[in-house]
Amino acid sequence: MKMRTGFLLLLAIALMPIGSMQTAHAQDNTVYVVSYIDVAPAARSVATSLLRQLANASRKDEGNMRFDILQRTAPSNQFAIVAVWKDQKAYDAHLAAAHTKEFREKIQPHLISAIDDRVHTGMEIAATPAGKNGRGTLVVVTHVDVPPPKKDECIAALKTLVADSRKEAGSVRFDVFQQGNRPNHFSVVEIWKNQSAYEAHITAGPTKKFRDQLTPMSGALYDERLYKVI
């Protein structure tokens, strides 16, 4: 009887970390948002100034964990925001904040298309918090979408790509977000030390293999955009 009790106790202890990890994952309410902002070419400077003001205010918002302002290398009148929020409540509060409303009102006359906000959950997120990007870093944001029946196959390919890419010498960060309202759509957010590191990545064997796997099942053109942090 004592032996059986001892065995059950050891089994319970052994299973505790697994249960804890599953609970932590289930309770992860973090919200990942990628917003695309396209302005008239003549409004680049105005947009840059407004976005910096928004970033300075938003980083002080309750529940903000990351707020990166990006400018596309070409065409340079296209911008993106990569933001991470503690939960949906924090993101909703940000949207309702005076500085967010003010930004959207002031940027509106300069837009050439509506702001495209894509809200995600985290699919593959680096363990360390996102830090400040150094001078010369290159940020790559890629939208990947596949038909719903191919979702799981795409996820498997993305997970392999993430694992291989994080091992590369020039990789600073490599994350994948999954859209909440369209789980067959993903945003891949990469940070590379410099242009050379990125070029080494896109010519690497695992990257080529991923693109070869993705092309037959892709629901749209491979939408990869290069940005600098502003």
ABEGO torsion letter per residue (X at the ends): XAAAAAAAAAAAAAAAAAAAAAAAAAABABBBBBBBBBBBAAAAAAAAAAAAAAAAAAAABBGBABBBBBBBAOBAABBBBBBBBABAAAAAAAAABAAAAAAAAAAAAABABBBBBBBBBBABBBABBBBBBBBGBBBBBBBBBBBAAAAAAAAAAAAAAAAAAAABAABABBBBBBBAABAABBBBBBBBABAAAAAAAAABAAAAAAAAAAAAABABBBBBBBBBBX
